[in-house]
Amino acid sequence: MRLSQVSFRYSRRTPWILRDVELTLRPGSVVEVTGRNGAGKSTLLRLLAGIIPPSRGSISDRPRVVGYAPDVFPVDQPFTVTDYLTHIARIRGVSSASAEELAGRLNATHLLTQPLGDLSKGSAQKVGLIQSLLAPPDLLILDEPFAGLDEQTRTELPVIIGEIASHGGAVVVSDHQNQLRDFPGADHWLVGAGAVTAQTGERPRQAVIEVLVDAAEADEVEQKLRADGYTVRRTA
């Protein structure tokens, strides 16, 4: 899959979000997308998935089966989880039995009878992941998939990503949680200032900086740092 001179803005009177992006996505590759909050990561993922077209440039050789899980799953739909997933499976021409299997792997079996509108953020995220995987994807796009997930699901999702890549599918993940920082062979794209920089095979060199803050402010500071794309490890 190839992005050639791809630029995007939402209207002629708004600023360019991405400009002259040149990227190649290989079959079997896993890409972690990083960058500051608002840099254009979600826009890049929607372009890759084919949800929005580029304002300029071209995207060629997009794989036939694309799975996409947005950062916020739309729960304002009049379905139970099972009804929704059965409907999506029918649209994609696959058996709804795969939904039950995926629900088991993602620790979501207990959610199947619940209305979508009753789901928490993490539970809705699981449903978004399941629908993106119902048809084995040739290209899987995940926007902040680890947000709100339990530990079991955080552990299982990289395994599923590895399985897709091993069968020749490409996977692109935007992730403030840095859960793929140690994923073997992953490539890394940095989004910022309208550009996307590809760092193939290894993460850019990093440094550790200790920051002391008042305990009452720790949660707020951590959220701001994560939103800006930094890895945060709290010691107290």
N, C-alpha and C positions, 0 to 999 in steps of 0.2 A: 504494500500500500504506500502511495506516494503523495505528499503534500508539496505542491509547487507554487511558490510565490503567493501563499495563502495569506490574505488580510481579511480582517473582520471588524465591522462596527454595526451597531444596531440601527442606525439611521444616518442619513447624509449630514445631519447637524450634530452628531455626537462624536466624541473622540474615537480614534482607532484603538481597539483593544489588543489586536494582534496585527503585526505588519510583516509581510514578506517572509512567512515561515516556510522553511525548507526542511522536510523530515521524511525519513523512510522507516516504515514499520515492517519488520521481517516476520514471516511465519515462525511460530514457536518462541517469540521473544516476550519477555516480561518487562514492562517499563513502569517505573515509579515517577510520577509527576509531582514536582515540588515548586514552591514559590510563595510569596507573600499573599496574604488575604486580599482578594480583589485584583490579583495580577492577571487573571484570565484563564486560570486552570480549568474551571468548569466550562467556559466557552470553548476551549480547545477540545475537551472531551466530547462536547455536543457536536462539534465539527467532525471529529473522527467517527462518531456514531451515525452521522448523516441526519441528525435531527434539525440542524440549521445548515444552510449552504454558505460557502465563503462569499464575502462581498467582492473579492478579487481573487484571482488565482484559481487553481484546480486541485481536486482530490481524486486520484485515480486508483483503480484496482482494489476498491474496498471489498473485503470478503463477503461472501453471500449471506452467511448467518451471523448477525450481530446481536449480542446481548448487552443491554445497557441498564445500569442501576443508578438512578439519580441520587444526589446527596440528600434530598428530602422526598420521601415516597408519598404520593398523593393519597391520603387515607379517606378523603371526603367522597367516597363512592359507596353505593348502597349494596354492598356484598359482604358475605362472610369471607374469610381468607380462602377457604376451600372453593367457594363459588367463583371467586376472582381468579384463582390459579387454574381452575378447570376451564374457565372462559378463555384465558390466555393460551392454555395448552391447545384448545380447539383451534384458535386462530393460527397458531404456529404449526398445526398438523402433527402434534406429538401426543403421546399417551399422558393422561393426567396422573398416572401412577408415578411418574418421575417426580411430581410435586411432593408426594408423601416420602419418597426416598430422600430428596433434598431436605425436606423439613426435619427428618431424622438426623441427618448429618449436621445441620445448622442449629440443632437444639430448639426446634420450633414446632414440634408435633402438637404441643399443647395449645398452639395458637390457631389451629386449623378451623375450629368451630367458632372463633370469635369474629364479631363484626370489625371491618377495617377501621371504622371510626373510633373503636375502643382501644386501639393499639398504642403502646408507648412508642417513643422515638426509636429505641433499640429494636422493638418487636416489628415496627413498620419497616425498619432497615432490613430485617431478615426476609420479610415478604418481597421487598424489592430485589434482594439477592436471588431468591428462589425463582422469581419470574424471569430474571436475566439468564438463568441457567437451564430453563426448561428444555429448550432445544440446544443441543451441544453447540456452543458458539465457535465460529471461526475467528471472531473478534469479540473480546469481552471488555467492556468499558465500565469501570467502577469509580464512582465519584464519592470519596470519603466513606468507603464501605465499613470501616471499623468503628465508626462513631456510635457509641451506645451499646456495643455488643458485649456479651458476657465472655468470660475467659475461654470457655469451651469453644465457642464460635470463632473467637479471635485465633485460636490455634488451628481450627479446621479449615478456615478460609484459605490460608496460604497453601495448604495441601491441595485443595480443589484447583487453585490457580496453577500449581505445578502440574497437575494432571492435564489441564487444558493445554498448557504449553508443550507438554511431552507428546501430545497428539497433533501438534502443528498449529494450534490456535495461538493468536497473539492476544496479550492481556495488557491493558493500560489502566493504571490505578493512580488516582489522586488521593494523597493520604497524609493528613496532618499528624496522624498518630505514629508515623514512621514504622509501621509493622513490617514493612518489606525491606528495611534497611540492610538486613543480612541475608536476603533472598539470593541464592546462588545464581550468578550470571545475569542478574537484573541490570537493565540499563536505566539511566536517570536523565530526565528532561527537566530543566530549570526554566520556569516561565517568569518573565519580568520585563518591564519597560517595553512591552509590545513584542518582545522576541522570545523564541524558544531555543535554548541551548542544549544540545544533546551531549551527554557525557557517557560514552559507551563503555559498559563492562565494569565500571567502578564509580563509587560516589566521589564527589570532590573532596579534597582534603578538608578536615574539620578540626576545630579547636574547642576546648571546654572552658567556659567562663562561669565562675561562681558568682551568684547574685544573692545578697542578703536582703530580705524584705520583712516587714512586720507580718506576724502570723495572720493578723486579720486581713491583710491584703494579698496573701499568698494565692488564693484561688483566682482572684481577678488578674493578677500578674501572669499566672500560669496560662490562663485562657488567652490573654493577649499575645503571649509569646507563641503559643501553639497556632493561633490564628495567623501569625506572621510567618509560619512555616518552620519554626524552630523545634528541635527535640528537647523536651523538658524532663528532667529526672529530679524529683523532690527527695530530699534526705530527711525531712522532718515534717 
